[in-house]
């Protein structure tokens, strides 16, 4: 998924920061991602951000594009992640 670009274009040669998604509800600290959170695209199952699951990806690591997400749920992810880092 992406935020901030106008298309589903994934540019070669760039590096990306991504947050893990899960369909499991096993942890209270995950952040739900609803259909309304998508600007375009979407996921086949109800999913949750895992804010402590941050990874760095290169262009070759990206196999598919699922959509763009609104700022609000991403702001929640950043707030939760920075809270973990400050603890």
C-alpha positions in Angstrom: 0.0 0.0 0.0 1.1 3.5 -0.5 0.3 6.9 0.9 1.1 10.2 -0.7 1.4 9.2 -4.4 -1.4 9.9 -6.9 -1.1 6.5 -8.7 -0.3 2.9 -8.0 3.1 3.6 -9.6 6.0 1.9 -7.8 9.2 3.7 -8.9 12.3 1.6 -9.5 15.3 2.6 -7.5 13.5 3.9 -4.5 13.4 2.6 -1.0 10.2 2.4 1.0 9.3 2.1 4.7 6.3 -0.2 5.3 4.3 -1.3 8.3 3.2 -4.9 8.7 -0.4 -5.9 8.2 -2.2 -8.9 9.8 -5.7 -10.4 9.5 -5.4 -11.7 13.1 -7.0 -9.9 16.1 -4.5 -11.4 18.5 -3.1 -8.1 19.9 -5.0 -5.2 21.4 -2.4 -2.7 20.1 -3.1 -3.4 16.4 -4.9 -0.7 14.4 -7.9 -1.7 12.3 -7.9 -0.8 8.6 -11.4 -0.5 7.2 -12.6 -0.2 3.6 -13.3 3.5 4.3 -9.6 4.1 5.0 -8.7 3.4 1.4 -8.4 6.3 -1.1 -8.3 3.6 -3.8 -7.7 -0.1 -3.9 -8.3 -2.3 -0.9 -7.6 -5.7 0.7 -9.6 -8.9 0.4 -9.9 -9.4 4.2 -10.3 -7.2 7.2 -6.8 -6.2 8.2 -4.9 -4.5 11.0 -1.7 -2.5 11.1 1.0 -3.9 13.4 2.6 -0.6 14.3 5.8 -2.1 15.8 6.3 -4.1 12.6 8.3 -1.6 10.5 10.4 -2.8 7.6 12.5 -1.2 4.9 11.8 -2.4 1.3 13.6 -1.9 -1.9 11.8 -1.8 -5.3 12.6 -5.5 -5.9 10.9 -6.5 -2.6 7.5 -5.2 -3.8 5.4 -7.9 -5.6 2.0 -6.2 -5.8 0.1 -3.0 -5.0 -3.1 -3.0 -3.0 -4.1 0.6 -2.7 -3.6 4.0 -1.1 -4.6 4.7 2.5 -5.9 7.9 4.1 -3.7 9.9 6.4 -5.7 9.3 9.6 -4.9 5.5 10.1 -1.3 6.1 9.2 -1.1 9.0 11.8 -2.4 6.5 14.3 0.4 4.0 13.3 3.1 6.7 13.6 1.7 7.8 17.0 1.7 4.3 18.4 5.1 3.5 17.0 6.7 6.6 18.5 5.1 5.7 21.8 6.8 2.4 21.7 10.1 3.9 20.9 9.8 6.4 23.8 9.1 3.7 26.3 
